[in-house]
Amino acid sequence: MSIFDETFTMNNGVKIPKLALGVWEIPDDKVADAVKSAVEIGYRHIDTAQAYGNERGVGEGVKNAGVSRDKLFVNSKVAAEIKNYDEAKKSIDETLEKMGLDYLDMMIIHNPQPWKEVNQGNDRHFEGNLETWRAMEDAVKAGKLKTIGVSSFQKEDLDNLIKNSDTKPAVNQIQIHIGDTPSDLIKYSQDNGIVVEAFSPIAHGAAMNDETIKQMAAKYNVSVPQLCIRYDWQLNVVVLPKTANPDHMKSNADIDFEISAEDMKTLAKIDQMNYGDASAFPVFGGKI
């Protein structure tokens, strides 16, 4: 079985491929080629977002990938700023129109808080998230979405949806990498039947500069990205490394080795890394 065929079954019975192509920061006019290359290599799961500004290009790549639509798992995200029913409903329709697709396999709430409040305020927007969630539930009923989930939701945010809606999130997409492994949140999500997805598995490139990680990669005779992706893989999560480079897409999928339990523990203890220029982004601790 190829790595690209490996899936988790979500709580609604839909299968999600365990390795995905992330396309953050790939420009709209370049992303169609990236998607086509990824599909040729074997990727079947593409992850974009309204905020990335490249949904149109992703849709073009999906349509021209040479693989039937039902063989691909395409995900986007409702912008973090949208916290009401009408705007959320409109944004889902706009995404489908931009992408030129009849449906998405999944749509998720990009963040429980608008980006400008991340790392600054304590308002978790419980009511607003329920409103957006309701619009997403209705889009599932209308056949526009197969599955709905969330991103960067903490325990209290998950509980809000689980207790106050008819649909449990199918996934929680969270930042997981060596140097930042939120074990409690991973466990809480998984214990509640929510598939966990890991974004930024290579710490937005910061892992490339860590000596312990470099030495560990050398020990296994693999690259730093391969070690990082395999580390997340062994946490039983979907992994979404992002790249526009077909050579990197190939090597990112070449993770047929096993990190020992002892080495997993060593890697889990590595301290938070310095994200360099990327630390300005809210998701890496910055503020807007």
Secondary structure, DSSP 8 states (H G I E B T S, - for coil): --GGG-EEE-TTS-EEESB-EE-TT--HHHHHHHHHHHHHHT--EEE--GGGT-HHHHHHHHHTSSS-GGG-EEEEEE-TT--SHHHHHHHHHHHHHHHT-S-BSEEEES-SS-GGGTTT-----HHHHHHHHHHHHHHHHTTSBS-EEEES--HHHHHHHHHHSS---SEEEEE-BTTB--HHHHHHHHHTT-EEEEE-TTGGGGGGG-HHHHHHHHHTT--HHHHHHHHHHTTT-EEE-B-S-HHHHHHHT---S---HHHHHHHHT------GGGGGSGGGT---
